[in-house]
Amino acid sequence: MKLPTLFIVSTLLLSSCAVQTTGPSLEQTVNRYIEVFKQRTDFDKFLSFYDEQAQLEDMVYGHYAANRAGIEKFYAWPQSRVTVLDNKPLFTVEQKIIDQQQRVAIVSGQFHRFDFGGKTLGPWRFLIKLQFNERGLITYQQDWINYTPKTMVSNGENLKFQSVRY
């Protein structure tokens, strides 16, 4: 009688243990973000990578967005007039550094030539820093993009040091 009781108790104890499943790794999240960004077809999916309170600083252009709504307004894919040229994706990643412990990714590469409202722009080199929260959402993005022609950024804001929440 002790063996069936022990079996039942053991089964109940084991079945009550919660199985924790983890979401995608930070590297998987960064790779998915890059692919969605490069394809530039699913704006809602792109925005879903950002926390509601995410901040974006474009250090050269001088733009600051204080939340996901501001980031949505900044990128504005549905309204933008961008056509990537030369049958290439929007950009190519040349280096990607991911620190799981600090939940940070640094991505560098090159935006390819594109048409923007009748003007041919690019190629532009870039470096983007992404900070993620514990849920795998971007909370902070810092862009360094080599915009040309330089007249594009001559009137940009000087983003003096701000206290940025990660």
Buried (B, 14 or more C-beta within 10 A) or exposed (E): EEEEEEEEEEEEEEEEEEEEEEEEEBEEBBBBBBEBBBEBEEBEBBBEBBBEEBBBBBBBBBBBBEBBEBBBEEBEBEEEEEEBEEEBBBBEBEEBEBEEEEBBBBBBBBBBBBBEEEEEBBBBBBBBBBBBBEEBBBBBBBBBBBBEEEEBBEEBEEBEEEEEEE
